[in-house]
Each structure stands twice: as C-alpha cells, then as structure tokens.
Amino acid sequence: MRPLLQRLTSRKFILALVAALIAFIQGLYPDFPGEAAKTVVLALLGYVAAEAAVDAAAQLAKWATSKRGENDVNTNGGE
C-alpha cells in the first residue's frame, strides 16, 4: 500500500481535484461559461480514466506473467 503523501501527489488525484474545483467554481459563479467548464472537466476526467486503464493493463500483464511462470514451474517440475 502506498503512503498517503504519495497518493495525494499522484497525477490522477490532482486532476480529479482540479475537475472538482472547476465544478465548484461554476456553482459559485453562475455566469461562468458552462460549456468551457464542462469541456475542461470532461477532458481532465477522461485523462484520469485513461491513466486508470493503463494502470489496469499493467497490473493484468503482471498477473498474466506471474501465472505463466507458475504454469511453467508446474509443467516442468513433474519431470
């Protein structure tokens, strides 16, 4: 498990905070251009989703590699 400071400084967390801040500003200032805020928030959240997909793919590849290694040991160990 990662330390709290490392989690708070992650790109995904910071971008999610920026997206929340922009949504909050739009709530405080109704004349804030809604389309601009929506575009920024969606772009930031899209980036966060893409980073999460990359992380998930890396974990899946790591898991598949470890399973392949276990299967090789089990297959060759019976000789």
N, C-alpha and C positions, 0 to 999 in steps of 0.2 A: 504494500500500500504506500502511496506517495505522501510525503509530508504536506501539511496544509499550505505552507508558503509556496511550494512548487505548484500546487493546484491553483492557488489564487493568481499566479503569474502565467498560467497557460493561455495560449492564444485563443482557444475556444471560449474560456471563461471570460476573458477581457472583451471579446467581441460580443458575447451574449450580454454583458453588462452595458456595452455601448448601445446595443439594439434596445435594451430596456430603457436606457436613459433617453433615447430619441423618442420612444413611445410615450414616456413620462412628460417630456417637453411638449409634445403635441397635445397632451391632455391639459397641460397648464396654459398653453397659448393656443387657443382655438384657431387663430388666424395663421398659424404656422402652416406652410404648404403641405397638405396631407399627402399629395402624390409623391413629393420629394422624400418625406419621412417614410412612406411605405416602401419606396424603392430602396432606400438605404437599409432599412430593417430587413427586408427580404434578401438583399444581397449579402448582408452580414450573416443572417441565419442560414442561407444557402452555403456559405463558406464553412460555417460550423458543421453543417450536415456532411459536406464533402470531406472535411478533416476526420469526422467520426467514421465515415465509410472507409477511408484509408487506414485508420487505426484498426477497424474491424477486420479488414482484409489482411493486415499484417499479423494480427492475432490468429486468424484462421490458417494462414500459411505456416505460422509457427506450430500450431496444433497439428496440422497435417504432416509436417516434417517429423515431429516427435512420434506420431502414430506410425509413420513409415519406418522409423528407426526401431520401434518396438516390434513391428512385424518382421523386420529383417533378423532381429535377435532371436525371436521365437522360431522362425523358419530354419535358420542356420544352427540353432542351439540343439536340435534333435539329432544331428548327425553324429 
